[in-house]
Amino acid sequence: MSATPYHRYQQVQIEGADEGALVLMLYDGALRFLEKGHQAMLKKDYHKAYMEIIRVERILNELMSCLNLEAGEIAHNLMRLYEFMEWRLILANKDKDPQGLVEVSKLLGSLRDAWVEAARIEREKKAEKGKDKAATQRVTRVEDEEGRTPSLNLSS
């Protein structure tokens, strides 16, 4: 069975993404599945809701497995949040409670927004670092006429 153009595009996006972009893709997928699960639960299509909740739980498990707990308190706090969300999904599924999906969606949405901001800051740092590197590369040493102490010539 050959992949559709959309699936090939998705595969290229995933393979070319950095870690931050992959985390955002996971958050986006989880939010999309939560919305589908919520809609299914409201329609009392509990099997479909269950299937979407399972997809979100798998994403949460992937996010947990990628955490570097040696990185410090933030990683531990994220782990606790992911565990809480997973527990909340289990309860929402068991009790057929769409509000539980809304709660998890709000938490994931907040985390996603934080990742977007962190990625923006990281891009700015890299861009600034790139500018510094480019400026450093433009600096050339020029000796004076008698070969004495070099001075700097900044070319623009």
Steps between C-alpha positions, in 0.01 A plus 500: 500500500654830397489806721285794401672829417378633835662212690825545307491873584440420868792256502734762352380754757571261786839388372616858445373642828715593796413379851294808584295468184440131571369581848266758347378240250426265789310771687305591187409137441391452860284813487342386173423153642362654820260710295388195302458302822306781661264527203453122496427495871241777464333290227516200735722316254707357784699257287627782277570713809695210652708460183588871494584501871734205444677701229550789744629263767755361253619852425529576871701180545730606217546843657580336835749260344688788341547696822853524633431488872864582571437842348343624820179618656323602180526148360365354825212748500417412139501132592253565781278704268502230233420234762214712635361548149518129432321427829237762414444341159452159658239642737326695224481185289377284787239753613406613146585855612571742215610765752810291574601529135449876515727522807776303329460706185547823697815365666646376173409826330689695766803274466487532122494880529803485730687281246417746221644783706809297594557412134468867402757601761735221387468609136580858599807384693619293205439789262693735728779245534504466122529878464788504749674220312450677169635825646801314639567350160497849342775617736840480334840578637702760320864563585627854489753600238800387704351165608442611859206422726197416292191715519147389426327591177125451515363460152130558459 
